[in-house]
């Protein structure tokens, strides 16, 4: 199931625990929210579990991830190396947003600038730092995306084959794939809410 999906490629059973993987800015959280609606299950934004005040990782992060993974139904993003195996062990489905890099970069830059200009409050009171930090902070989200831009294509499939060969993986390579697959899934599960 690693080829781009046809709308008829809905999962064989109604997934109750779904991971959404992909590069920063590709639209994981948006798709996760939409999937949660279609499947009528809760969405937990994993960044909200990870980032404490001042962007410091929360000490309870892995405990919260374990509690999420143990619950009966959820959709979340597949991020953070320490959380991935915990979530993947319980997942019914992994959806991989493998969209062109230029699309992900454009979305990430627009989102980062919008959040900074509007001073949008994110997780636990955090706001985006100064835009100039892209030049000085090696962990800045845009620099992070650039340095990890090949990671999923290189690592995701071998990881799944090694660690969870039974985990269905749906690879969506563009907006049209996303819309067709979501429509097929909604039809297969009865439309969600």
For each residue, the residues with C-beta under 8 A, 3 or more apart:
1: 5 9 168 169 170 171
2: 96 157 169 171
3: 171
4: 171 172 173 177
5: 1 9 170 171 172 177 180 181 184
6: 9 180 184
7: 180 181 183 184
8: 184
9: 1 5 6 170 181 184
10: 181 184 185 187 188 189
11: 14 15 92 93 168 170 185 188
12: 168
13: 92
14: 11 39 188 189
15: 11 18 39 92 93
16: 39 41 72 73 74 92
17: 41 69 72 73 74 75 90 91 92 93
18: 15 32 35 39 41 74 75 76 91 92 93 94 95
19: 75 76 77 78 87 88 91 93 94 95
20: 28 29 31 32 35 75 76 77 78 94 95 97
21: 28 77 78 94 95 96 97 152 156
22: 26 27 28 96 97 98 99 104 152
23: 26 97 99 101 104 145 148 149 151 152
24: 104 108 141 144 145 148
25: 104 105 107 108 109 111 141 145
26: 22 23 97 99 103 104 107
27: 22 30 31 97 99 107 178
28: 20 21 22 31 32 77 78 79 97
29: 20 32 33 45 47 77
30: 27 33 34
31: 20 27 28 34 35 95 97 178
32: 18 20 28 29 35 36 43 45 75 76 77
33: 29 30 36 37 43 75
34: 30 31 37 38 182
35: 18 20 31 32 38 39 43 75 95 182 185
36: 32 33 39 40 41 42 43 75
37: 33 34 40 192 193
38: 34 35 182 185 186 189 191 192
39: 14 15 16 18 35 36 73 75 185 189 192
40: 36 37 192 193
41: 16 17 18 36 73 74 75
42: 36 73 74 75
43: 32 33 35 36 74 75 76
44: 48 49 68 74 75 76
45: 29 32 48 49 76 77 123
46: 49 50 65 76 77 79 80 83
47: 29 50 51 77 79 122 123
48: 44 45 51 123 124
49: 44 45 46 58 61 64 65 68
50: 46 47 57 58 61 79 80 83 123
51: 47 48 55 56 57 58 122 123 124 126
52: 55 56 57 58 59 124
53: 56 124 125 126
54: 126
55: 51 52 126
56: 51 52 53
57: 50 51 52 61
58: 49 50 51 52 61 64 124
59: 52
60: 63 64
61: 49 50 57 58 64 65 80 82 83
62: 65 66 82 83 86
63: 60 66 67
64: 49 58 60 61 67 68
65: 46 49 61 62 68 69 80 82 83 86 87
66: 62 63 69 70 86
67: 63 64 70 71
68: 44 49 64 65 71 74 76 87
69: 17 65 66 74 86 87 89 90
70: 66 67 90
71: 67 68 74
72: 16 17
73: 16 17 39 41 42
74: 16 17 18 41 42 43 44 68 69 71
75: 17 18 19 20 32 33 35 36 39 41 42 43 44
76: 18 19 20 32 43 44 45 46 68 87
77: 19 20 21 28 29 32 45 46 47
78: 19 20 21 28 84 87 88 94
79: 28 46 47 50 83 84
80: 46 50 61 65 83 84
81: 84
82: 61 62 65 85 86
83: 46 50 61 62 65 79 80 86 87
84: 78 79 80 81 87 88
85: 82 88 89 163
86: 62 65 66 69 82 83 89 90
87: 19 65 68 69 76 78 83 84 90 91
88: 19 78 84 85 91 94 160 163 164 167
89: 69 85 86 164
90: 17 69 70 86 87
91: 17 18 19 87 88 94 164 167
92: 11 13 15 16 17 18 167 168
93: 11 15 17 18 19 167 168 169 170
94: 18 19 20 21 78 88 91 160 167 168 169 170
95: 18 19 20 21 31 35 169 170 172
96: 2 21 22 152 156 169 170 171 172
97: 20 21 22 23 26 27 28 31 172 178
98: 22 152 153 171 172 173
99: 22 23 26 27 103 104 172 173 174 175
100: 103 104 173 174
101: 23 104 105 149
102: 105 106
103: 26 99 100 106 107 174
104: 22 23 24 25 26 99 100 101 107 108 145 149
105: 25 101 102 108 109 142 145 146
106: 102 103 109 110
107: 25 26 27 103 104 110 111
108: 24 25 104 105 111 112 141 142 145
109: 25 105 106 112 113 142
110: 106 107 113 114
111: 25 107 108 114 115
112: 108 109 115 116 128 131 141 142
113: 109 110 116 117 131
114: 110 111 117 118 120
115: 111 112 118 119 120 122 127 128
116: 112 113 119 127 128 129 130 131
117: 113 114
118: 114 115
119: 115 116 127
120: 114 115 127 128
121: 125 126 127
122: 47 51 115 126 127 128
123: 45 47 48 50 51 126
124: 48 51 52 53 58
125: 53 121
126: 51 53 54 55 121 122 123
127: 115 116 119 120 121 122
128: 112 115 116 120 122
129: 116 133 137 140
130: 116 133
131: 112 113 116 134
132: 135 136
133: 129 130 136 137 140
134: 131 137 140 142 143
135: 132
136: 132 133 140
137: 129 133 134 140 143
138: 143
139: 143 144
140: 129 133 134 136 137 143 144
141: 24 25 108 112 144 145
142: 105 108 109 112 134 145 146
143: 134 137 138 139 140 146 147
144: 24 139 140 141 147 148
145: 23 24 25 104 105 108 141 142 148 149
146: 105 142 143 149
147: 143 144
148: 23 24 144 145 151
149: 23 101 104 145 146
150: 153 154
151: 23 148 154 155 156
152: 21 22 23 96 98 155 156
153: 98 150 156
154: 150 151 158
155: 151 152 158 159
156: 21 96 151 152 153 159 160 169
157: 2 160 161 169
158: 154 155 161 162
159: 155 156 162 163
160: 88 94 156 157 163 164 165 167 169
161: 157 158 165
162: 158 159 165
163: 85 88 159 160
164: 88 89 91 160 167
165: 160 161 162
166:
167: 88 91 92 93 94 160 164
168: 1 11 12 92 93 94
169: 1 2 93 94 95 96 156 157 160
170: 1 5 9 11 93 94 95 96 181
171: 1 2 3 4 5 96 98
172: 4 5 95 96 97 98 99 177 178 181
173: 4 98 99 100 177
174: 99 100 103 177 178
175: 99 178 179
176: 179 180
177: 4 5 172 173 174 180 181
178: 27 31 97 172 174 175 181 182
179: 175 176 182 183
180: 5 6 7 176 177 183 184
181: 5 7 9 10 170 172 177 178 184 185
182: 34 35 38 178 179 185 186
183: 7 179 180 186 187
184: 5 6 7 8 9 10 180 181 187 188
185: 10 11 35 38 39 181 182 188 189
186: 38 182 183 189 190 191 192
187: 10 183 184 191
188: 10 11 14 184 185
189: 10 14 38 39 185 186 192
190: 186
191: 38 186 187
192: 37 38 39 40 186 189
193: 37 40
